[in-house]
Amino acid sequence: MKFNDVFVVDDDKIFHFIIKKLLVNNNINVTPFFFENGLQAIEGIKSKIDNQETQPDLILLDINMPILDGWQFLEEFRLLKSKIQKEVVIYIISSSDNTVDRNRAIDFKDEITDYYLKPITTDGIRSIFTV
């Protein structure tokens, strides 16, 4: 699958920087949009729906964020899915290797493609973008 627009939803500015670097260093030509919490990302999706703009192809989602965390984002995303005219691929990229979080990800198996641990590596990025 070819990704064009990518939403990076993470409150860690360093992670934003790392993702930008990994994309450039691996010649991954996408348009990244950065959000610091799930609410901003949901509002971004709603805005694209309202303006009939293209939705993101891929969402890289953190779990632990202020305002709206990754799980709350996924709950909201489920409610919007019927209004999105394409499949949006979601990867969780989290520092949590907690069994509770891993098991909870199974509850969202229809939304989540895979679960990566931080720090994301070059191999991890390549495996996401060369699907």
Protein Blocks (a to p, Z undefined) as FASTA:
>chain_A
ZZfbdcdddfbfklmmmmmmmmmmnopacdddddfbfklmmmmmmmmmmnopacdfbdcd
dfbdghiafklmmmmmmmmmmmpcbdcddddddfbfcfklmmmmmmmmmmmmbdcddddd
fklmmmmmmZZ
